[in-house]
């Protein structure tokens, strides 16, 4: 399963790293690997700082709704406030894929309903699993990325000295 991670507040890179630490300590969840981090242009509400985004790969014994509840708890503990859609955030944790399952519940859709439109998700996801096939769209992550416009969605790998 794959979780999108993002932040654009309070030292975003550190917030993303802390989210990974919290994920790795989550009971019933095993962290396997994490993509590189990327600076990404905001989508939706554009009058805000750029984000740091990445993707974590893991396995879990938690049901999708239980996993969502745990991710939202981590977000809350890390200071996430949901002022308005697409606004700035200390941390954002989204379930992108849960194996090849398709989940449609109130408040939870898997695969994430917007991932095929978001370069900030597809670039790090493609780094980890370019051949992963989207269970609804039937095409790979690499094909999704190739088909998406770069306009208004700049994504640059974070380079540290």
N, C-alpha and C positions, 0 to 999 in steps of 0.2 A: 504494500500500500504506500501511497505517496501523499505527503503533506506539504503544502505551500507555506512558506514563512516569509513575512515581510515586516518592515518597520520604517518609519521616517521621523521618529521623535527620540529625544533623550539618548543620543549616541546610537543610531540605528544598527550599526554593525554589532555593537556589544549586546543590544537587545535581541538580535537574531541569534547570537551565540548563546545567550542565556536561555532563549526558548529551546534551543537544541539540548542544552544541559537538562532542562526541566523535562523535555520529552524522553531523554535517556533514563530519567529516574521515574518515569510513569509506570505504575504497576500494570502488568498485562501488556506492555508495549516494549518491543526490542528495536532499538535504533540500529540500522545496518550501515548506512552511509549518508553523507550530506553533499550536495553539489557545491560548486564554488559560489561565492556571493557576487551579486550583480547590482550596480547602480541602475535604477530604472526610473524613467519618466512617469509622473503620476498620470493615471487614466481616470476619466470621469471628472472629478473636481481637480482642476489643474493648478489652482492658486495655492500651492503648498510645496514643501520641500520634496526632493526626489527621495525615492525609497531605496533600501537595500533589500533584495529578495533572493531567495534560494529555495531548494526543495530537499526534504528529508525523505529517505526511503526507510521503511520499517516493516515489522510484522507485529500483529497484535492478536490477542485473545478476546479483545473487547468488541462487542457488537458496534455497528456504525454509530448508533445514537449514543452509546456509552462513550465512545471515542470522542464524538463531538462535544459532549458534556465536559469531558476531561480537558479538551483543548480550550474550550471557553473558560474553564476554571483557571487554566494557566494564563490566558489572556487577561482575565480579571485581576489575578494576583500580580501581574506585571504592569497594572495600571491602565489597561485598555478601557476607554470610555467611548461609547457609541453615540457621538453627538449627531452626526448626520452621515448619510450614505457616501462612501468614497472619501471621507474626511481623513485627516491625519490620525495616526495611531501609533501607540508604543509598540504594539505587536499584533500581527494578524496571522492566525493559523487556520488553514483551509484544507479539508480533506479533498484531494484531487481525484485519486483513484483508490478503491478498496478492492484489490484484486481485480477480477473482471466483473464484479457485481454491479448491478444497476439498482440504485436505491432512490425511491421517490416517497419521501415522508414530509409532513409539514415541518418546514425549517431545515430540511436536509435533502439535497439532491446530489447523488454520486453517479457518474463522474460529475465533478464540479461543472455547473452549467455554463460558465463563462471561460473555462480554461482554453478552449480552442480559438478564442479571440484575443488572448493575452500573451504577448511576447515575453513579459516578465515572468510568466509561469513556464511557457514552452521552452525558452532557452535553457534554464537550469534543468528542466525535466529531460530535455533532449541530451544534455550532457550525461545524465545518468542512464537513461533507457530510450535511445532513439527509435528502437524497433517495437516499443510497447504499443499495442493496438488499442485504440479507443473502442470500448465495447458497444457504443451506440453508433458512432460515425463510421466504424469499420476501417479506419486508416491509422497509420502509425503517427507517433508524436513527431517524428522527423517530417512526415508529409504535412502534418498540421502546421508546423513551423514554416515550412517552405511556402505554404499557401497564404500566409498572413502578411498583411501590409506592415511595413516598418514605420509608416507615417504616424507621428504622434506617440510612438512607443519605443523610444530609444532605450537600448539595454547595453550596458558596458560592464565588462568583467571588472570586479574590484581588484586592483593591484596594490599590494602593500610592499613597502621597502624592506 
